[in-house]
Amino acid sequence: MHLTCGRRTRRLHFNDRTLDSRPMHDFHYTGRQLCCEGVAVEALARKYGTPLYVYSQHTLTERFQDLDRALAGVDHLVCFAVKSNSNQSVLRVLARLGSGFDIVSGGELQRVMAAGGAPGQCAFAGVGKSESEIEFALKQGVHTFNAESEPELERINRVAARLKKTAPVAVRVNPDVEAHTHKKITTGTYENKFGVAFEQIEGVYARASKLKHLRLRGLQMHIGSQITKVGPFEQAVRKVLPLVTRLKDRYGLEFFSLGGGLGIVYKPALASGAAAWWKTADARHIITPQKYAARLLPLLKSLGLRILIEPGRFISGNAGILVTRVEYVKRTGKKNFLIVDAAMNDLIRPAFYEAYHEIVPLTRKPGALIRSDVVGPICESGDFFCQDRPLPRAGQGDYLALMSAGAYGFVMASNYNTRPLAAEVMVKGNRAALVRERQPTRQIWSGEKPAPWLK
């Protein structure tokens, strides 16, 4: 098995001129072999083992730059959502491109700093910031705390007073806009735990303005994740614009953060039906940076504020895949099970969100498709990646790739069933590097110690 791939012979392109004219990622077939940029994925699987995450540096770079260029008409900062993928190499690529970072814990701030990111370009979000996290972030000089409640504002003020500092803050407004996404990733309605109700926000700012150790620096909103149409974003911006204008005039705000949530294509990404899918009505309406900017920038330019956005999935989602090996093929009277070595502890999205990930072979074979369930070895009925899906015939020892696994993949992994965390590889052109070693099994319990009476 050669490590490098030859000429790219099959790469998915958008077919509608209203869409981005480039491919949405750098995974493609060269002949029969699935490649990441210029590297054969099967060679990586054989060298580093499976389960294995593989990331394309070029895809990360293009997706970030697409957004950055689309927003060039206003002063802006793209803050990558670290929660979507926190691998040090991923963060380092983006830091070198000038990215800011959306963080939700003190640990994520430390990760960003270790990767060369600037604390002064970090927006600290999250509903439950501890005093120690606030203190650490203040000492490092974060760009802003995106506060989610009045008790949090009071806590930030208290910590800042103790440190004799002034804390930069924005309050997260909940615009009560339905994002039409999965119920577990919608965040902008009054049913969710996030933000302050739209009707209450001016009173909150008035009271916060009296806290001497706070600097009211901006206003933030976020309506949800995996939003594939521009409409909900436009609706939210139109609703919040008069509010942010009033707050700017009263308190001298410097920025307006639109949050993240830009969705990606999960289905299809690479299969034979992809080209036909891009001609459908759904494809014509799928969100792109250009469509996002075309609808929102005319509304935002007159504000005179810096615009922050906090995308994660849009940048990292299609930049990664999860590679797995078929351990057994189990046929029952009604089912064809492909039992693979990856499991819900490696990629929980199908079990947790009922999420779709396209599944393709690393080596294409001719033949009819077979309806199959791809399942993992964990002792849970929910440990599956797909059910009753037409897939190419696969046998024991064959490798499969779960596409679009670069966001909310490894970061949500666990050691359930005492399974070690997967390895991660980064590819740039025809070069590949192991950017996270596979976790040694004994390391899983290395921090444990027996109670004294059990020694």
N, C-alpha and C positions, 0 to 999 in steps of 0.2 A: 504494500500500500504506500503510494507516494504521498508525501506531506503536502506538496503544492498542487494546485489545480492548473489546468491549461486554460485555453480561451473560454470565455464565458459563452455558453451556447444557449442557455435558457434563463432569462432573468425577467421577472415580472415587471411590466411597465403599465402605468395608467394609460387608459385609452381615450379618456375624455379630455379635451384641451382645457377644460376649466379646472382640471386637477393638476397637481404638481407633476411635471413632466418626467421626473426621475423616479426610479424604483423606491419603494418605501423601506427597503432594507437591503443588506448585502449578502443574503443567503440565496443561493442559486444552484441549479444543477449544471455541471459541466459533464456532458455525456451522461453517464448513469450515476455519477457521484454528487452528493450534496456538498457544497463548499460554503465556507464562510470567507468572504473576500477571496483571497488566493490560496486558501488552505482547505484540504479535504477534511471534512468533519470526522469521517470514520478513522482517519489516521490519528486524530486527537483522542477519539474514544479508545482506541487500542493502546495509545501511549499513556494516557492518564486514567483510564478506567471510567466506569459509569456508576451511578448517575453523574453527569457532568454538565455544568453550565458553560456555554460558549458565547462570548460577546464580540461584536464587531465595532472596532473603534471608529471606522469610517461612518457607520450608521449613526452612532452617538454624535459625532461631529456634525454631520449633515443636518440632523434633526434640530440640534441646538442652533446652528447657523441659520436654518430656515426661519425659525421663530425670531431670531435676533434681527435678521434682515427685514422681515415683514413689519416689524415695529419701528423701523428706522425713522418713520415720520414724526415720532415723539421721543422726548427724553424718556429712557426706560431702563429697566434692569430685569433680566431673565434670571429667576432664582430657582434652580433645580431642586425638586422635592426629594430630599435625601431618603425619605422613607420608601421611595419606590425602588431604589437600588443604591446601597451604601458601600459597595466594594471600593476599596482604596484606589484601584486603577481607574474605575469609572469616574470617581470624583476628581482624580488628578487630571484626566482628560478634559473635563469640563472646567476645572479651575484654570487650566492653561488657556482655555478659550475665553476667559473673562467672566465666567458664570458667577452669579450669586447663588445662595443656597437657602432653601426653605427647610428649617430644622424643627423638630418637635421634642427634643430632649437634650440634656447636657451631653449625653453620650454622642449624639449626632454632631453637636458642635465640636467635640474633641476629634471626631472622625474627619470632619471637614478641615480642621486645622492641621491634622496629621497629613492630609493629602495636599496641603499647600493652599487651601482656600482661605479667604480673608474673613475674619469675624465681622468686620465692618460692612460686609456684603451679605450678612446672614439675617434672615427674618425668623424670629423664634416664635413659632405657633404652638398650639396645643392647649387643651382645657385644664390640665392639671400640673402646671409648673411648680416644682418644689422650691422652697427657699434656697436650698443649696444650689439648684440649677440656675435660679435667677441671679444669685450672687456670682457664680462662675461666669455667666454670660455678661453681666455688667462689667466685671473686671476685664473681660476680653474685648469689650467694646462692640457689641452686636449692633447692627443697623437699626433694629426695632424689635420690640416685643409686641406680637399681635395678641392683645389681651381678649379674653373670651367672656369676662364677667367683671362686675364691680369688686367683688372680694379679691379677685386677682390683681386688679389695679391697686387696691389698697395694700396688698402684699408687696407688689413691686415697689411702691412708694416707700414702704417701711424698710425694705432691704436697702434701697438706694439711700435713704436717710442715714442708716447705720454706716454705710460705706462713704458717706459724704459725696454722693454722686447724683446726677440727674439722669433718670432712665428715659430713653426714647420709646414711646409707645404709639400704637395704633389700636383702635378697638375694632373687633370683627363684627360687622353688622350682618344680621341674618335677614336677607331681603324677602324671605318667604316666597321664593320662586321655585317651582317644580322643575327639576332638571331632566326628568324622564329617563332616569338611569336606574340601576339596581337599587333596591331599598336599603341595602347595607352600605352603599357608597354615595347616597344622597345626603347632603349636609346643609342645604339652604332653606329648609322649611322649619316651621315651629315645632315639628315633631322630633327634631334632632337636638342633640346636646350642645351643638356648636353655636357660638356667637350670641349677640344681644339683639333682641327683637327690634325691628325697624322703627316701630313707634316709640321706643324707649331710648334710642341712641342719642338724641340731642340732650336729654336730661343727664345721661351718663357722661357726656363730654363736659357739660356745665359743671357737674360735681367733680370730675377728674381735673378740671382746670384749676381747682382750688387746692389740689395736692401739690405741695411745693417741690417735690422731688421727681415730678413727672414732666416730660416734654411731649406735648401732643403733636406727634410728627406726621401722622397720616390716618387714613381710614382703610380698612381691609374688608373684603368679602370673599366668600367661596361658596359655590352652590352645589358642588358634587364632583364626582369623578367619572371618567369614561363617558363624557358627553360628546356625541358625534355630530351634532348639528349646532350651528351658530346661534340659532334662535334664542335658546335659554340664556346665553351670555348677553345677547343684546337686550333682552327683556330686563335682566337684572341691572345692567349698566344704565339703561334709561330710567329705571325706577330710582336708582341710588344717586344719579347725577345731581339733581337739585339739592339733595342732602349734603353731598360732599362739597358742593359749591358754598353752601351756607357755613359749613364747618371750616372751610378754608378761610373765608372772610372773617370769621370770629376768632379763630385760633392760629392762623398762619400755618396751616398744614402744608407739607412739602410733597407728599406722595399719595397716590390712590392705588391700592393693590387689588387687582381683579381676581386674585387667587389662581388656582390651577384648574384641572379637570378636563383639558382637551383630550378627546378620545382617539383611539387608534383602530385600525382594521385588524380584527382577530380572524375573521372568516370572510372569504378565504385569503390566504397570504401567498401560497405557493402552488397549490394543487392545480390540476388541469382545468378546473372550472373557473380559475381566477380571471383569466382574460375576458370571459363572457360576463362575469359578475360586474366588472368595471364599466360595462355598458348599460347597467340597470339604473333605474331612478334612484335607488338607495346610494349608489356610487356617486351619482351627480351631486348629491346633497351632503356627502361626507365632509367633515370639517377639514380644512387645510389652513396653514398659517396665513396664506394669502386671503382666503375668505374671511377668516377671523379678523384680520387687520382691516380689510375693506369695509366691513360692517361696523367695527368699533372705533377705529381711529378718527373718523369724522366727528364722532360724538365726544372724543376725549381731547382733541387738539386744543379746543378753546379753554379747557380747564386751567392750563398753565401749570400743571402738576406733573411730577415724575410718575410714570406708570410702571408698576411692578406686576409681573405675572409669575406664577409658581407651578410650572408644569413638571411632572415627573414621568408618568407613563408615556406621554407623547415623545419624549426624548429617549427613554431607555427601553420601552416595551418591545418594539420590533427590533431592537439591537441585540437581543439575546434569545437563545434557545436552550432547552433542556434535553440532553441526549440520554437515552436509556436503552438497555439491552433486554431482549426477550429471553426470559428464563425458561418458560414453559408455554406450550400451546395446549389448552384444555378445551375439549369439545364435549358439550353435554347434548341432550336431546334438542335443546332450544337455543343454545348459545355457543359462540366461538370466543373463548377468552384468550387474550394475549396477556400473560402474566409477566410483568416487566420488573426490573430491579429498582426503578424509581417509584416513589410512593407519595401519598398525601403529605408526608412530613417534608418532602423536598419541594413540592409545588401544591399548595393547598387550594388554589383558586377554584378548580373544578368542584371540589368537595364543599367549599365554604360559600362560593358565590354561584354555583351551577354554571361556571364560566366555560366558554368554548375556547379550546386551543387546537389549531390544526395539527394533525399528526401525520408525518411523512417519513418514508424510509430513507436511510442514508444512502442506500444503493437501490436504485429503481429496478424493478423486475417487470417483465411483461405479464399479462394475465388479468383475469377478471377480478373485480373487487369483491370482498367478502364482508358481510356485516359482522362486526366484532366489538367486544368490550375490551378496552385496554385498562388493566387493573394492576394495582401494586400489591406488595406482600404484607401490608399492614392488616391486622386483624380487625378491620372495620368494614362494614358493607359500603360505606361512603368512600372507600379508597379506590377511586376510579378516575381515569382521565377522559374517557368517553364511553358511551354505551350505544350499542346497536348502530354503529357508524360504518358505512361502507369504506373499507380500507384495502390497500394492496395486501396480497397474501404474504404473511411473515412466518418465519419458523424460528425454532430455538437458536439463539446465538445471533440473530439479526438485530440491527440497531435501528431505533426510531428516534425522530426529533419532534419534540413538542415546540411548535413555533410560538413566537410572540411571548416569550417567557422572561424577558429582560426586566420587567417591572413586577413588583410584588411576587417575586419568585423566591430566590434565595433569602431575601430579607425576612420572609415569613416562615422560613424553615424551622423545624424543631427536631429534637432528639427522641420523639415519640417512638416507642418500641426499642429504645436504646439503639437507634440507627444513627451512624455518624453523618455529619453534614457533608454535602457534596463538594467536590472540587470545582474551581472556576478557572476559565482560560480566557485570555484576551487575544484577539487577532488584529494585526495591522498589516494589510497587504498579504505578503506570503510569509509573514513571521507570526509565530504564536508563542505565548508565554503563560506559564501557570501562575495565576495571580491570587489563588488561594489553594493551599494544600488540602487534600481530603483529611477530614478530622480523624485522628487515631481513636479507635473505640475506647481505649482506656481513659482518654482525655475527658470523655463524657462525665465520668464520675470522679475526676481528679480533685475536684473541690470538696468532695464529701469526706466526712470522717465519722467513724462509729461513735455513738454515745459512750461515755466512760464506762458504764456498766456492761457494755457489750464487747469490750476489748478482751 
